[in-house]
Amino acid sequence: MSKTWDAIVIGGGAAGLFCAGVAGQLGKTVLVLDHADVLCEKIRISGGGRCNFTNLHSSPANFLSLNPHFVKSALARYSAKDFIKLVQFYRIAYHEKHQGQLFCDDSARQIIEMLLEECAKGNVHIRHPVRVESVSSEAGEWVVKTNAGIERSKSLVMATGGLPVPAIGATAYSLDIAKQFGLKVIEPRPALVPLSFTSGEFDNLIELSGLSLPVRIAAGSKGNRYGACRFNEDLLLTHKGLSGPAVLQASSYWTEGEVIHIDWLGAVEANGRFSCDELFNNEDNRLKLTENILASVMPLRLSKAFAEQKKPIRKKMG
Ligand SMILES: Cc1cc2nc3c(=O)[nH]c(=O)nc-3n(C[C@H](O)[C@H](O)[C@H](O)COP(=O)(O)OP(=O)(O)OC[C@H]3O[C@@H](n4cnc5c(N)ncnc54)[C@H](O)[C@@H]3O)c2cc1C
C-alpha cells in the first residue's frame, strides 16, 4: 500500500506552493498535484510581469469577505511585513509603485522561484502535469485518484485558484469538490475586473483610450453582497471600456444594471487642489472656454470631450 502523506495540496499556484512550503518546513510530508504543464503561470503574468506581491498598507479593511473576522485572524498571523521579510531574505529587489503597492524590480519569475525554493526547503514533492480524477474520503483519510495513481493523505488542501484565464489552467475544481462534500458555495462573480462596453455604446470614448486620471468613483448599494463603496483612485480609459485601479476596485461592488458614479474631478478636489466652484467662478477663468478651464485639471483630450458633451454620460455598462 502507498504511503499516507500528511497533506496533499491540489493546485500548485501562489496559495498552494506557499501552503506546501510552510507545512513542509514544519516537518509535514506534503505532495502538490497540479494539472498544468507549467506551474504558477498566473504569478508570471501578475502585475504586468513584475508581480504586485503585497501592499505596505494591507489591512483587513482592504479585503472583501462575508466573514470579515477570517481575514483579521489570517493577517494577524501572517502580515504583509512577514512576506516582505521573505522577499528580502531572497534578495529580490522591489519598489513601491503607487499607494503602497510593491512590485519586483526585475520579474515575477523571482517570486515563483522563491516559492519553489521554499517548497524544496520543506522537501515538498511536486507532481505536474497530473490529472486529478476524483477525491473521496475513506476511513479518515483523503483518497485522491489521479491519472498517475492513487494518493492518500491525512489533510487535503484545495488551492486551484480563481476562475479567470482558463487558458492557463484555471478551473472551478475546488468549488466542485466543496459541493461534493456538501459545503455551501456562494455563487462566484467577477471581482477586480475592468468594465467592457457592449459594442456600439460609447464609441466616442475609444478615441480617448490610453488616458488616465484620478477620479472619485462610487458603486454598489446597501443591499448588495458587499454594500457600497467610494474610492479616490486612478481611472484608465481603454479601447474596450474603463479600467485602472478605480474601476477594478469598484467592479467588486457593482451589480449588473446598477449605475456607477464617476466624479471626474472628485479626486483632484479631494486632494485639496481646488473646488469645482472655485475653478469655474475664478475671475481668471471667466472668459475662458470650458475645455480650457477643464484642461488645467485633466488631460486636454478629455476636457475637449467633456466640453462637447451635451448631456452627462449615464448609461448601463455590461
Ligand atoms: C492578469 C492578472 C494579473 C494579476 N496580477 C496580480 C498581482 O499583481 N498581484 C496579486 O496579488 N494578484 C494578481 N492577480 C491575481 C493572482 O492571480 C492571484 O493573486 C494568485 O495567482 C492566486 O493564487 P492561487 O494559488 O489562489 O491561484 P493560481 O495562482 O491561479 O493557482 C491555481 C493552480 O491550480 C491549478 N489547477 C486549477 N485547476 C486544477 C485541477 N482541476 N487540478 C489540478 N490543478 C489545478 C492551476 O494550474 C494553477 O497552477 C492577477 C491575476 C490576473 C489574471
The ligand as an SDF file (V2000), in Angstrom:
LIG
                    3D

 53 58  0  0  0  0  0  0  0  0999 V2000
   -3.8140   39.2820  -15.3570 C   0  0  0  0  0  0  0  0  0  0  0  0
   -3.7330   39.0750  -13.8650 C   0  0  0  0  0  0  0  0  0  0  0  0
   -2.8620   39.8590  -13.1040 C   0  0  0  0  0  0  0  0  0  0  0  0
   -2.7930   39.6790  -11.7260 C   0  0  0  0  0  0  0  0  0  0  0  0
   -1.9070   40.4340  -11.0090 N   0  0  0  0  0  0  0  0  0  0  0  0
   -1.8130   40.2450   -9.6790 C   0  0  0  0  0  0  0  0  0  0  0  0
   -0.8430   40.9370   -8.9060 C   0  0  0  0  0  0  0  0  0  0  0  0
   -0.0350   41.7040   -9.4400 O   0  0  0  0  0  0  0  0  0  0  0  0
   -0.8030   40.7040   -7.5680 N   0  0  0  0  0  0  0  0  0  0  0  0
   -1.6480   39.8000   -6.9600 C   0  0  0  0  0  0  0  0  0  0  0  0
   -1.5600   39.6000   -5.7290 O   0  0  0  0  0  0  0  0  0  0  0  0
   -2.5440   39.1090   -7.6620 N   0  0  0  0  0  0  0  0  0  0  0  0
   -2.6300   39.3020   -9.0020 C   0  0  0  0  0  0  0  0  0  0  0  0
   -3.5350   38.5910   -9.7200 N   0  0  0  0  0  0  0  0  0  0  0  0
   -4.3290   37.6120   -9.0110 C   0  0  0  0  0  0  0  0  0  0  0  0
   -3.4440   36.3530   -8.8620 C   0  0  0  0  0  0  0  0  0  0  0  0
   -3.7140   35.5380   -9.9660 O   0  0  0  0  0  0  0  0  0  0  0  0
   -3.7230   35.6910   -7.5980 C   0  0  0  0  0  0  0  0  0  0  0  0
   -3.4030   36.5450   -6.5150 O   0  0  0  0  0  0  0  0  0  0  0  0
   -2.9300   34.3800   -7.4000 C   0  0  0  0  0  0  0  0  0  0  0  0
   -2.4880   33.7980   -8.5810 O   0  0  0  0  0  0  0  0  0  0  0  0
   -3.8890   33.4560   -6.7150 C   0  0  0  0  0  0  0  0  0  0  0  0
   -3.1700   32.3000   -6.3600 O   0  0  0  0  0  0  0  0  0  0  0  0
   -3.8810   30.9120   -6.2370 P   0  0  0  0  0  0  0  0  0  0  0  0
   -2.8440   29.9450   -5.8020 O   0  0  0  0  0  0  0  0  0  0  0  0
   -5.1200   31.0250   -5.4440 O   0  0  0  0  0  0  0  0  0  0  0  0
   -4.3560   30.5640   -7.7170 O   0  0  0  0  0  0  0  0  0  0  0  0
   -3.4330   30.2740   -9.0810 P   0  0  0  0  0  0  0  0  0  0  0  0
   -2.1900   31.0520   -8.9110 O   0  0  0  0  0  0  0  0  0  0  0  0
   -4.3830   30.5250  -10.1410 O   0  0  0  0  0  0  0  0  0  0  0  0
   -3.0870   28.7460   -8.9330 O   0  0  0  0  0  0  0  0  0  0  0  0
   -4.0320   27.7280   -9.1000 C   0  0  0  0  0  0  0  0  0  0  0  0
   -3.3130   26.4750   -9.5670 C   0  0  0  0  0  0  0  0  0  0  0  0
   -4.2310   25.4000   -9.5530 O   0  0  0  0  0  0  0  0  0  0  0  0
   -4.0680   24.6210  -10.7160 C   0  0  0  0  0  0  0  0  0  0  0  0
   -5.3390   23.9530  -11.0090 N   0  0  0  0  0  0  0  0  0  0  0  0
   -6.5280   24.5050  -11.3860 C   0  0  0  0  0  0  0  0  0  0  0  0
   -7.4460   23.5390  -11.5380 N   0  0  0  0  0  0  0  0  0  0  0  0
   -6.8420   22.3470  -11.2710 C   0  0  0  0  0  0  0  0  0  0  0  0
   -7.2820   20.9990  -11.2760 C   0  0  0  0  0  0  0  0  0  0  0  0
   -8.5480   20.6660  -11.5860 N   0  0  0  0  0  0  0  0  0  0  0  0
   -6.3900   20.0220  -10.9680 N   0  0  0  0  0  0  0  0  0  0  0  0
   -5.1060   20.3430  -10.6590 C   0  0  0  0  0  0  0  0  0  0  0  0
   -4.6260   21.6110  -10.6390 N   0  0  0  0  0  0  0  0  0  0  0  0
   -5.4870   22.6030  -10.9350 C   0  0  0  0  0  0  0  0  0  0  0  0
   -3.6780   25.6340  -11.8000 C   0  0  0  0  0  0  0  0  0  0  0  0
   -2.9900   25.0040  -12.8570 O   0  0  0  0  0  0  0  0  0  0  0  0
   -2.7870   26.5890  -11.0020 C   0  0  0  0  0  0  0  0  0  0  0  0
   -1.4330   26.1800  -11.0330 O   0  0  0  0  0  0  0  0  0  0  0  0
   -3.6130   38.7290  -11.0970 C   0  0  0  0  0  0  0  0  0  0  0  0
   -4.4810   37.9460  -11.8680 C   0  0  0  0  0  0  0  0  0  0  0  0
   -4.5410   38.1080  -13.2250 C   0  0  0  0  0  0  0  0  0  0  0  0
   -5.4900   37.2460  -14.0200 C   0  0  0  0  0  0  0  0  0  0  0  0
  1  2  1  0
  2  3  1  0
  2 52  2  0
  3  4  2  0
  4  5  1  0
  4 50  1  0
  5  6  2  0
  6  7  1  0
  6 13  1  0
  7  8  2  0
  7  9  1  0
  9 10  1  0
 10 11  2  0
 10 12  1  0
 12 13  2  0
 13 14  1  0
 14 15  1  0
 14 50  1  0
 15 16  1  0
 16 17  1  0
 16 18  1  0
 18 19  1  0
 18 20  1  0
 20 21  1  0
 20 22  1  0
 22 23  1  0
 23 24  1  0
 24 25  2  0
 24 26  1  0
 24 27  1  0
 27 28  1  0
 28 29  2  0
 28 30  1  0
 28 31  1  0
 31 32  1  0
 32 33  1  0
 33 34  1  0
 33 48  1  0
 34 35  1  0
 35 36  1  0
 35 46  1  0
 36 37  1  0
 36 45  1  0
 37 38  2  0
 38 39  1  0
 39 40  1  0
 39 45  2  0
 40 41  1  0
 40 42  2  0
 42 43  1  0
 43 44  2  0
 44 45  1  0
 46 47  1  0
 46 48  1  0
 48 49  1  0
 50 51  2  0
 51 52  1  0
 52 53  1  0
M  END
$$$$
